[in-house]
Amino acid sequence: PDSDADDPTLAVLTSEALAGRVGAYAVDIHTESARRLGAVGTPRDRPEQFSAPTGSVVVADPESSLGRCALVGDGGNGRIRRVGLGGGAGGTDDPAAATDGGSVAGPADPGGARSGGRVDPVALPATRFPFGLAYWPAGTGGGGRLFVTDYTAHYRDDRSGQIHVYAVDDDATNANGEGGAGVSFTLVDSFGSWGMGDGEVKLPRGIAVDPQGEGVARVWVADSANGRIGVWEYDRVLDGADPRGDRGCFGHVDGGFWNPSDVAVGERGVYVADENNNRLQRFDGDDWHCVGVPGYGGGHEFLLPISVAARDGHLFVLDLVSRSVRVFAEDGRVEGGLRSVDEHRAFGGDAAAGKLWLPYLLSVGDVSDGSGVDVVVPDSTLHVAQHYTWERGG
């Protein structure tokens, strides 16, 4: 209804896709602020449940309490899930948390073999909706850092950052005060406040950390609402970030982005999932190079490429519309610099069979007992994190 002087508010119902519910708000049209009235939907907040999992990172840090595992952003619950990646058909503590869908190079395992290992929730103080994750191991002596983007609109006077940095600590209790997690995260820094200026972001999504030397790393962030890539230099000794300028702008030209969603550091540069331009872009330190065209046919045809991850000269790309995980070799001899190697399509609603419905940010690593590269893909609608493996040469 039209507002008046006596009641300058509007009642708003909105579908909250990531949370899987309908929210009710009273919006004050004078200050553009909202207060939540309630929500319709079944909460998924039990320790063994995901609620809209978003980003992920595969961790191999034997010097810390994390050891070898995958961390998955449990967006709707504002926490992290620590998922053990086993060697294949071993049991898991949570049948709805992580499934092993077989090789990326082949069809999903119809039996839905579960990945072995524990699945523990760990609290994330100060983060409301964790989205992108990146981990920076410290090496000898532990002390790694977890970088998390907070995908929420911060209109706050204190200019709080939307990119949070956590130190890994030993902890005998998990997020619910029960034994088992063995790890906790302590907030040590926040940067990237809301805005359009230098060092500011709006709705940050994917994040990548590129170590530059002892105790210093370059941090790349997909600044989705500003249509650019934010860059910082992070000092682990001081636990502080200094902005190093933005890269790119809104648009469709080389270096122009439309809702950039993820970023990865490869051997030939920094790769960005330029989602709504239906392409990838590579930054070689000086220039941007576009790769791909709109299409459903696979290979270099993309429809909403939403995530990228790099490992050992290979780029892994998650295409949202086709629900496909694609593998490319970084190869300067071919057009676009990416040679298509493999593809796995997994559209469907059967989580136990390794299917995908609304996946977000994938990650890759080599931590499980089995052979091949571990590929972890959170699915925000099926509320699982799929675990695939990719065999080299497949």
Secondary structure, DSSP 8 states (H G I E B T S, - for coil): ---BTTB-EEEEEEEETTTTEEEEEEEETTTTEEEEEEEES----STT--SSEEEEEEEEETTSSSEEEEEEEEGGGTEEEEE---SSS--BS-TTTEEEEEETTS---TT--B--B-EEEEE-TT-SSEEEEEEE---TT---EEEEEE-S----TT--EEEEEEEEEE-SB-TTS-BT--EEEEEEEEEEEBSSSTT-BSSEEEEEEEEEETTEEEEEEEEGGGTEEEEEEEETTTTEEEEEEEE-EESSSTTEESSEEEEEE-SSSEEEEEGGGTEEEEE-SS-EEEE-EE-SSSTTEESSEEEEEEETTEEEEEETTTTEEEEEEE-TTSGGGEEEEEEEE-BSS-GGGT-BSSB---EEE--SSSSSEEEEEEETTTTEEEEEEE-TT-
